[in-house]
Amino acid sequence: MNTKQGADKPEIILTGDRATGPLHLGHYVGSLKQRVTLQEIHEQTILVADMQGLTDNAYNPKKVSSNILNIVADYLAVGIAPSKTTICLQSQLPALAELTMYYNNLVTISRLERNPTVKSEIQNKGFERSIPAGFLTYPISQAADITGFNASLVPVGDDQLPMLEQTNEIVRKVNSLAGRIVLSECRPLLSNAPRLPSTDGKNKMSKSLGNAINLGATEKEISAAVKSMYTDPNHLKVEDPGKVEGNIVFTYLDAFHPDEGYISQLKEHYRRGGLGDGTTKKVLEECLQDMLRPIRKRRGEFLNDKAQLVDILIKGSQISREKTAKVLFNVKDIFGLNIF
């Protein structure tokens, strides 16, 4: 992971999550572990995206509001520290909504509809032509977030690259209007971690589909999830040779088990036969129980002190409000709107 901008100059990093449910193992391996590392060497802000959570949940707003503090507790439980990372709430940063409004006028509907990430999400959610306007313009809101913090580096999955491309298009349009560099383009930081499949092996891991193991999962929930995992359908008897590739149990073992050598031995044993799925699932369950037990404990402690979580958001949002207001002033100046 190469993030250096200069010899000793830290990058400005913006990342975040929609507040639509507690975070799960896919978030942990794909981004949360990376954020814990990045906060030690760069200027990192994490945005709890409650407004963007409403783009497809406006008729069920409690789904968003009830998960804001859950997500903050998840952050703290995995080791993200407010002393090193600014954690803020999107709806408390009015500059972001205003920047979105100005950027809306620089992007056409046809361009938004060509965004492959948006097209895919529209299809997955079955919106067809009933797509909420806020959801369609999600890339513009994301551009406001990124530019509002002057972020130079944005950790994303490869499915989010079209979103950053659209952000940089908006940056270039704003700079062209200004006749000078007002906003800076951003670069993606792709995680080296493979995308974790859902426990059912059928769908993308989702907070709402019940096919993920949440960071706060109980011992019983972890056990049930592992036992239900898809393995090799042709591995009918213990003595049968088994296939490791596409076997979700081994995918999770690769992602989370600390002893790579031991997992390599398990794979060879499974391939030649004589190793049952029950045994491999037991190894995985013990691994996940050991890993999630302290996270669950810390998460519970943080949720028992919600005033502390709110205070973290208040302080982080105040810092972020000042940063984003400066960017907004510069963009408004381009449109001649700073008249008083």
C-alpha positions as CSV (number, residue, x, y, z in Angstrom):
1,M,0.0,0.0,0.0
2,N,1.8,3.1,-1.3
3,T,0.2,6.3,-0.1
4,K,3.1,8.7,0.0
5,Q,2.5,12.1,-1.6
6,G,5.9,13.5,-0.7
7,A,8.8,12.6,1.5
8,D,7.2,13.5,4.8
9,K,3.9,15.1,3.7
10,P,0.8,13.2,4.9
11,E,-2.1,12.7,2.6
12,I,-5.6,14.0,3.3
13,I,-7.8,11.0,3.4
14,L,-11.6,10.9,3.4
15,T,-13.5,7.7,3.9
16,G,-16.8,6.7,5.5
17,D,-20.0,4.6,5.6
18,R,-23.7,5.0,5.0
19,A,-25.5,4.8,8.3
20,T,-27.9,2.0,7.2
21,G,-26.8,-0.8,9.6
22,P,-24.0,-2.0,11.8
23,L,-20.7,-2.9,10.1
24,H,-19.7,-6.4,9.3
25,L,-16.7,-8.6,8.5
26,G,-16.6,-7.4,4.9
27,H,-16.2,-3.8,6.2
28,Y,-13.5,-5.0,8.6
29,V,-11.3,-6.8,6.1
30,G,-12.0,-4.4,3.3
31,S,-11.6,-1.0,5.0
32,L,-11.6,-0.8,8.8
33,K,-8.2,-2.5,9.3
34,Q,-6.8,-0.2,6.6
35,R,-8.2,2.9,8.4
36,V,-6.5,1.9,11.7
37,T,-3.2,1.8,9.8
38,L,-3.8,5.0,7.8
39,Q,-4.6,7.1,10.9
40,E,-1.0,6.6,12.1
41,I,0.5,8.3,9.0
42,H,-2.1,10.5,7.4
43,E,-4.7,13.1,8.1
44,Q,-7.9,11.0,8.1
45,T,-11.5,11.9,8.3
46,I,-14.3,9.4,8.5
47,L,-17.8,10.6,7.4
48,V,-20.9,8.9,8.8
49,A,-23.0,9.4,5.8
50,D,-26.5,9.8,7.2
51,M,-27.9,12.0,4.4
52,Q,-26.7,9.6,1.8
53,G,-28.2,6.8,3.8
54,L,-31.6,8.4,3.2
55,T,-31.2,8.3,-0.6
56,D,-32.9,4.9,-0.7
57,N,-34.4,5.0,2.9
58,A,-36.3,8.2,3.0
59,Y,-39.5,6.4,3.8
60,N,-37.8,4.5,6.6
61,P,-35.6,7.2,8.2
62,K,-35.3,5.3,11.5
63,K,-33.1,2.8,9.7
64,V,-30.6,5.5,9.3
65,S,-31.0,7.5,12.6
66,S,-30.9,4.3,14.7
67,N,-27.6,3.2,13.2
68,I,-25.5,6.3,13.5
69,L,-24.1,5.6,17.0
70,N,-23.8,1.8,16.1
71,I,-21.4,2.7,13.4
72,V,-19.3,5.1,15.6
73,A,-19.1,2.3,18.2
74,D,-17.9,-0.1,15.5
75,Y,-15.2,2.3,14.6
76,L,-13.9,2.7,18.1
77,A,-14.2,-1.0,18.8
78,V,-11.8,-2.0,16.0
79,G,-9.2,0.6,17.0
80,I,-10.0,3.9,15.2
81,A,-9.1,6.6,17.6
82,P,-10.8,10.1,17.7
83,S,-7.5,11.5,18.8
84,K,-6.0,10.4,15.4
85,T,-9.0,10.3,13.1
86,T,-11.8,12.9,12.8
87,I,-15.2,11.2,12.9
88,C,-18.0,13.5,11.8
89,L,-21.7,13.4,10.8
90,Q,-22.6,14.4,7.2
91,S,-25.9,16.1,8.1
92,Q,-24.0,18.4,10.5
93,L,-21.9,19.8,7.7
94,P,-24.1,22.3,5.7
95,A,-21.3,23.1,3.3
96,L,-21.5,19.6,1.8
97,A,-25.2,20.0,0.9
98,E,-24.6,23.4,-0.6
99,L,-21.6,22.2,-2.7
100,T,-23.8,19.3,-3.9
101,M,-26.4,21.9,-5.2
102,Y,-23.7,23.8,-7.1
103,Y,-22.2,20.7,-8.6
104,N,-25.7,19.5,-9.6
105,N,-25.7,22.2,-12.2
106,L,-22.5,20.9,-13.8
107,V,-23.6,17.3,-14.4
108,T,-26.2,16.0,-16.8
109,I,-28.8,13.3,-16.1
110,S,-27.4,11.2,-19.0
111,R,-23.9,11.3,-17.4
112,L,-25.3,10.1,-14.1
113,E,-27.2,7.3,-15.8
114,R,-24.0,6.2,-17.5
115,N,-22.2,5.8,-14.2
116,P,-21.7,2.0,-14.1
117,T,-21.8,1.9,-10.3
118,V,-25.1,3.8,-10.2
119,K,-26.5,1.6,-13.0
120,S,-25.7,-1.5,-11.1
121,E,-27.2,-0.3,-7.9
122,I,-30.4,0.8,-9.7
123,Q,-30.7,-2.7,-11.2
124,N,-30.0,-4.4,-7.9
125,K,-32.6,-2.4,-6.0
126,G,-35.2,-2.7,-8.7
127,F,-35.8,1.0,-9.0
128,E,-36.2,1.1,-12.8
129,R,-37.7,4.6,-13.5
130,S,-38.9,5.0,-9.9
131,I,-35.3,5.9,-8.8
132,P,-35.2,8.6,-6.1
133,A,-33.5,11.8,-7.5
134,G,-31.2,11.7,-4.4
135,F,-30.0,8.2,-5.3
136,L,-29.3,9.1,-8.9
137,T,-27.3,12.1,-7.8
138,Y,-25.4,10.2,-5.2
139,P,-22.1,10.6,-7.2
140,I,-22.5,14.4,-7.0
141,S,-23.0,14.3,-3.3
142,Q,-19.9,12.1,-3.0
143,A,-17.9,14.6,-5.0
144,A,-19.0,17.3,-2.6
145,D,-17.8,15.2,0.3
146,I,-14.4,14.5,-1.2
147,T,-13.7,18.0,-2.5
148,G,-15.2,19.6,0.7
149,F,-12.3,18.1,2.7
150,N,-9.7,18.6,-0.1
151,A,-9.1,14.9,0.1
152,S,-6.2,13.7,-2.1
153,L,-6.6,10.0,-1.4
154,V,-9.9,8.1,-1.1
155,P,-9.9,4.4,0.0
156,V,-12.4,2.6,-2.2
157,G,-13.2,-0.8,-3.7
158,D,-12.7,-1.2,-7.5
159,D,-16.5,-0.9,-7.9
160,Q,-16.3,2.7,-6.7
161,L,-13.7,3.8,-9.2
162,P,-16.4,5.3,-11.5
163,M,-17.5,7.5,-8.6
164,L,-14.0,9.0,-8.2
165,E,-13.8,9.5,-12.0
166,Q,-17.0,11.5,-11.8
167,T,-15.6,13.5,-8.9
168,N,-12.6,14.4,-10.9
169,E,-14.7,15.4,-13.8
170,I,-16.5,17.9,-11.6
171,V,-13.2,19.2,-10.2
172,R,-12.0,19.9,-13.7
173,K,-15.3,21.7,-14.6
174,V,-15.0,23.9,-11.5
175,N,-11.4,24.7,-12.2
176,S,-12.2,25.5,-15.8
177,L,-14.9,28.0,-14.7
178,A,-12.5,29.6,-12.2
179,G,-9.6,29.7,-14.7
180,R,-7.3,28.4,-12.0
181,I,-6.8,25.5,-9.7
182,V,-9.4,25.8,-6.9
183,L,-10.1,22.1,-6.3
184,S,-7.7,19.2,-6.4
185,E,-8.3,15.9,-8.1
186,C,-8.2,12.8,-5.9
187,R,-6.7,9.4,-6.3
188,P,-8.1,6.0,-5.2
189,L,-6.4,3.9,-2.6
190,L,-7.4,0.3,-3.4
191,S,-7.3,-2.3,-0.7
192,N,-5.1,-5.3,-1.2
193,A,-7.7,-7.4,0.6
194,P,-10.0,-9.6,-1.6
195,R,-13.7,-8.9,-1.4
196,L,-15.3,-11.1,1.2
197,P,-18.2,-13.1,-0.2
198,S,-21.5,-13.3,1.7
199,T,-22.1,-16.3,4.0
200,D,-24.7,-17.7,1.7
201,G,-22.4,-17.6,-1.3
202,K,-25.3,-16.2,-3.5
203,N,-25.4,-12.4,-3.0
204,K,-23.1,-9.5,-2.2
205,M,-22.5,-9.2,1.5
206,S,-25.2,-6.8,2.8
207,K,-26.3,-5.3,6.1
208,S,-30.0,-5.9,5.1
209,L,-29.9,-9.3,3.5
210,G,-28.8,-11.1,6.6
211,N,-25.9,-12.8,4.9
212,A,-23.1,-11.1,6.8
213,I,-21.5,-11.5,10.2
214,N,-21.7,-8.2,12.1
215,L,-18.8,-7.0,14.2
216,G,-21.1,-7.2,17.2
217,A,-22.5,-10.6,16.4
218,T,-23.1,-12.9,19.4
219,E,-21.4,-16.3,19.8
220,K,-24.6,-18.0,18.8
221,E,-25.0,-15.8,15.7
222,I,-21.4,-16.5,14.6
223,S,-21.8,-20.2,15.1
224,A,-25.1,-20.3,13.1
225,A,-23.5,-18.2,10.3
226,V,-20.5,-20.5,10.0
227,K,-22.6,-23.7,10.1
228,S,-24.7,-22.4,7.2
229,M,-21.8,-21.5,5.0
230,Y,-21.6,-22.8,1.5
231,T,-18.7,-25.3,0.9
232,D,-18.0,-27.8,-2.0
233,P,-21.4,-29.3,-3.1
234,N,-19.5,-32.4,-4.4
235,H,-17.7,-33.1,-1.1
236,L,-20.4,-35.5,0.0
237,K,-18.3,-37.8,2.2
238,V,-15.4,-37.1,4.5
239,E,-13.1,-39.3,2.4
240,D,-14.0,-37.5,-0.9
241,P,-11.5,-35.0,-2.3
242,G,-12.8,-31.5,-1.9
243,K,-12.4,-28.3,-3.8
244,V,-10.9,-25.3,-2.0
245,E,-11.5,-22.7,-4.7
246,G,-15.0,-21.1,-4.3
247,N,-15.3,-22.8,-0.8
248,I,-16.4,-19.9,1.4
249,V,-15.1,-21.5,4.6
250,F,-11.6,-21.4,3.2
251,T,-12.0,-17.9,1.8
252,Y,-12.8,-16.7,5.3
253,L,-10.0,-18.8,6.8
254,D,-7.6,-17.1,4.4
255,A,-8.9,-13.7,5.4
256,F,-8.9,-14.1,9.2
257,H,-6.9,-17.1,10.4
258,P,-3.5,-15.9,11.8
259,D,-1.6,-19.2,10.9
260,E,-1.2,-19.3,7.1
261,G,0.9,-22.5,7.3
262,Y,-1.8,-24.3,9.2
263,I,-4.4,-23.2,6.7
264,S,-2.2,-24.4,3.8
265,Q,-2.0,-27.9,5.5
266,L,-5.8,-27.9,5.9
267,K,-6.3,-27.1,2.2
268,E,-4.0,-29.9,1.1
269,H,-5.8,-32.4,3.4
270,Y,-9.2,-31.2,2.1
271,R,-8.1,-31.6,-1.5
272,R,-6.9,-35.1,-1.1
273,G,-9.8,-36.2,1.0
274,G,-10.3,-37.3,4.6
275,L,-11.2,-33.8,6.0
276,G,-14.8,-33.1,6.7
277,D,-16.6,-29.8,6.3
278,G,-17.6,-29.9,10.0
279,T,-14.0,-29.8,11.0
280,T,-13.0,-26.9,8.7
281,K,-16.1,-25.0,9.9
282,K,-15.1,-25.6,13.5
283,V,-11.6,-24.2,12.9
284,L,-13.2,-21.1,11.3
285,E,-15.7,-20.7,14.1
286,E,-13.0,-20.8,16.7
287,C,-11.0,-18.2,14.7
288,L,-13.9,-15.8,14.4
289,Q,-15.0,-16.2,18.0
290,D,-11.5,-15.3,19.2
291,M,-11.3,-12.3,16.9
292,L,-14.7,-10.9,17.5
293,R,-15.0,-11.5,21.2
294,P,-12.9,-8.4,22.2
295,I,-14.4,-6.3,19.5
296,R,-17.9,-7.2,20.7
297,K,-17.0,-6.4,24.3
298,R,-15.5,-3.0,23.4
299,R,-18.5,-2.2,21.2
300,G,-20.9,-3.0,24.0
301,E,-19.0,-0.8,26.4
302,F,-19.1,2.2,23.9
303,L,-22.8,1.7,23.3
304,N,-23.4,1.8,27.0
305,D,-22.0,5.3,27.0
306,K,-23.8,7.0,24.2
307,A,-23.1,10.4,25.5
308,Q,-19.4,9.8,24.7
309,L,-20.3,8.7,21.1
310,V,-22.4,11.8,20.6
311,D,-19.6,14.0,22.0
312,I,-17.1,12.4,19.5
313,L,-19.5,13.3,16.7
314,I,-20.0,16.8,17.9
315,K,-16.3,17.6,18.2
316,G,-15.5,15.9,14.9
317,S,-18.3,17.7,13.1
318,Q,-17.2,21.1,14.4
319,I,-13.7,20.6,13.1
320,S,-15.1,19.4,9.8
321,R,-17.6,22.2,9.5
322,E,-14.8,24.7,9.6
323,K,-12.8,22.9,6.9
324,T,-15.6,22.4,4.5
325,A,-16.9,26.0,5.0
326,K,-13.5,27.2,3.6
327,V,-13.9,25.1,0.4
328,L,-17.5,26.3,0.0
329,F,-16.5,29.9,0.2
330,N,-14.0,29.4,-2.7
331,V,-16.5,27.6,-4.8
332,K,-19.2,30.2,-4.2
333,D,-16.7,32.8,-5.2
334,I,-16.4,31.2,-8.6
335,F,-20.2,31.6,-9.1
336,G,-20.1,35.2,-7.8
337,L,-22.2,34.4,-4.8
338,N,-20.0,35.9,-2.0
339,I,-21.7,39.3,-2.2
340,F,-21.8,39.9,1.5
